[in-house]
Structure formats: C-alpha cells, structure tokens
Amino acid sequence: MNLNELIDKQEKLEMQITADEKELITEGSMIQVVSFVLEDVEYGVDILAVHEILRYPEITRLPNAPDFIKGVINLRGNVIPVVDVRIRFGFPKAKITELTRIIVIETNDKLVGLMVDNVHQVVRMAQNSVDPPGELIEGVSEEYIMGIGRLNDRLIIILNMSNILFIEEDKGIGTA
C-alpha cells in the first residue's frame, strides 16, 4: 500500500473537510500524522516525513549491527536501513504478519525504514491539541517523543524521528 492509497482510503472514511479546517491546515495550525499501533499504544509520524509505506520486504541482515537494526532493504536502487521500532522502544519482538509494514521516512536527510506491526490510519489534528511530553515522561522516552496528541478520546504519541536511528547509544542512558 503506498502513501497515496492510505490517504485516499482515510479520506473516504472521514467526512469532508470543512473550509475552516482547510484554512487551519494551510496556516500550519493543523497537522497530519500516519498512525500505527505497538503494544496497544497508538504512535504517529508526521506525514511530511513519510515517503511511502511498504509491505514487509526481504531484509538483508548486517553483521555487528545494533539489535534494533533489522537490516537493509533495496528500494529502487537506494539501500535503506530498517529499524525494528518494537526493539528500539524496548518492547518484545513480535511475529511478522500480513499486517507488518515498513514506513519509509526521511530523517536527517536520510531515508530510514520503520518496521511496525500495522499502519493504522492518517490522522488530522489541531496543532494546539498536541502537548509537549512534559516532566512526567523522563529518560529515554524524551529522546523519541515530540508530543502527545489528543484526538477525541484517543492519545497519539507523536514521535521525534531524528533520534530513532541516530541517537548515541553511549549517552549513559540505562547504564549504572
């Protein structure tokens, strides 16, 4: 499923955007995220960073790579590292299913694939409904979280993609 198909599917399910909402999007006070679920928590990635969404492809393992690097894929001549988001966040490994997807994003001027259990939907929300992580979330979580979006009765953790692959392992996080 490519990104355009996902957006088209979502737009068919949602009611038409009002003129006021269109104005909010163009003013930048409305954001769109591609959401996915891990361990019953909904996460979001800014749609502007997403290049495409792939079914689970053949992944080539790399020797001596960190455990969260699943390997690399060849996407139209580009070699792209794939991060297992579950392992990166400290969750247990999951089985690869028909719903497993790779979200190809651009971060720090590089393409990176995020392996997730399932891509949920494209979500639109007002910028003012996104709160900073705050003092309640300490430690490693701050490195990955840009904000927490409120959408009706749902909370969506919006990820800071610049640190998903490139954060230094030896910052003393989790060490004694």
C-alpha positions in Angstrom: 0.0 0.0 0.0 1.5 3.3 -0.9 1.0 6.5 1.0 -1.5 7.9 -1.5 -3.7 4.8 -1.2 -3.6 5.1 2.6 -4.6 8.8 2.4 -7.3 8.1 -0.2 -8.7 5.3 2.0 -8.7 7.6 5.0 -10.4 10.5 3.2 -13.2 8.2 2.1 -13.8 7.1 5.7 -13.8 10.7 7.0 -16.4 13.4 6.4 -15.4 16.1 4.0 -13.1 18.7 5.4 -14.8 22.0 6.2 -13.5 25.3 4.8 -12.4 26.2 8.3 -10.3 23.0 8.6 -8.7 23.7 5.2 -7.7 27.1 6.4 -6.2 25.6 9.6 -4.1 23.1 7.5 -2.8 25.8 5.2 -1.9 28.1 8.2 0.0 25.3 9.8 -2.2 25.0 12.9 -3.4 21.6 11.7 -1.0 18.6 11.5 -1.4 15.2 9.8 0.3 12.0 11.1 0.5 8.4 9.9 -0.5 6.4 12.9 0.5 2.8 13.9 -0.1 0.7 17.0 2.5 -1.1 19.1 1.6 -2.8 22.4 -1.9 -1.2 22.4 -0.4 2.3 22.2 -1.0 4.5 19.1 2.0 6.3 17.7 2.2 8.9 15.0 4.8 10.0 12.4 4.5 13.4 10.7 3.1 12.7 7.3 5.5 15.2 5.7 8.4 12.9 6.7 6.8 9.8 5.2 7.9 8.8 1.7 5.9 5.5 1.4 4.5 2.5 3.2 5.7 -1.0 2.1 4.5 -4.5 2.8 7.2 -6.4 4.6 10.0 -6.9 2.1 13.0 -9.2 2.1 15.5 -7.6 4.6 19.3 -8.3 4.4 20.8 -8.6 7.9 24.0 -6.7 8.7 26.8 -8.2 10.8 27.5 -6.5 14.1 24.6 -4.1 13.7 22.7 -3.0 16.8 19.8 -5.3 17.7 17.2 -2.7 16.7 18.6 -2.5 13.2 16.7 -5.3 11.4 18.9 -4.9 8.3 18.7 -3.1 5.0 16.4 -3.1 2.0 16.8 -2.1 -1.6 14.2 0.5 -2.6 14.6 1.4 -6.2 18.3 1.5 -6.0 18.6 3.1 -2.6 19.9 1.0 0.3 17.8 1.9 3.4 18.3 0.7 7.0 15.3 -0.8 8.7 14.7 -0.1 12.4 12.5 -2.5 14.3 10.6 0.0 16.3 9.4 -2.6 18.9 13.0 -3.4 19.8 14.1 0.3 19.6 11.4 1.1 22.2 12.3 -1.9 24.4 9.2 -4.0 23.6 9.4 -7.7 23.0 9.8 -9.0 19.4 6.6 -9.8 17.5 5.9 -12.2 14.7 5.9 -10.9 11.2 2.3 -11.0 9.9 0.4 -9.9 6.8 -0.1 -6.6 8.5 3.6 -5.8 9.2 4.7 -2.7 7.3 7.8 -0.7 6.7 7.1 3.1 6.9 9.9 4.8 4.9 10.6 8.2 6.3 13.2 10.9 5.8 15.1 12.0 8.8 18.3 14.0 9.0 18.4 14.0 5.1 18.4 10.2 5.1 15.8 7.6 4.3 15.0 5.1 7.1 12.5 2.3 7.2 10.5 1.8 10.4 9.2 -1.7 10.9 5.8 -1.6 12.6 3.1 -4.1 13.4 0.4 -2.4 11.4 -0.3 1.1 9.9 -3.5 2.3 11.4 -4.6 5.5 9.6 -3.8 9.1 8.6 -5.0 11.4 11.4 -5.6 15.1 11.2 -5.4 17.1 14.4 -5.1 20.7 15.5 -1.6 21.8 16.5 -2.9 23.1 19.8 -4.2 19.6 20.7 -0.6 18.4 20.8 1.1 18.7 24.2 4.8 18.5 24.9 5.9 15.3 26.6 6.3 17.2 29.9 8.0 16.3 33.2 6.0 13.1 33.6 8.0 11.3 30.9 11.6 11.0 31.9 14.6 9.2 30.5 14.9 7.6 27.1 11.3 8.3 26.2 12.0 12.0 25.8 14.5 11.2 23.1 11.8 9.8 20.9 8.7 11.8 21.7 7.9 15.1 20.1 4.5 15.4 21.7 1.2 13.7 22.7 -1.8 14.4 20.6 -5.3 14.4 21.9 -8.0 13.4 19.4 -11.4 12.8 20.9 -10.9 10.0 23.4 -7.6 8.9 21.9 -4.0 9.7 22.7 -1.4 9.5 19.9 2.3 9.7 20.8 3.9 11.7 18.1 7.5 10.6 17.5 10.6 12.7 17.1 12.1 10.8 14.2 15.5 12.5 14.2 16.6 10.3 17.2 15.1 7.0 16.2 18.2 5.8 14.4 20.9 8.3 15.2 20.8 8.7 19.0 24.1 7.7 20.5 24.0 4.5 22.4 26.6 5.6 24.9 24.9 8.7 26.4 24.8 6.9 29.8 21.1 6.2 29.4 20.3 3.0 31.1 23.8 2.5 32.5 24.9 2.4 36.1 
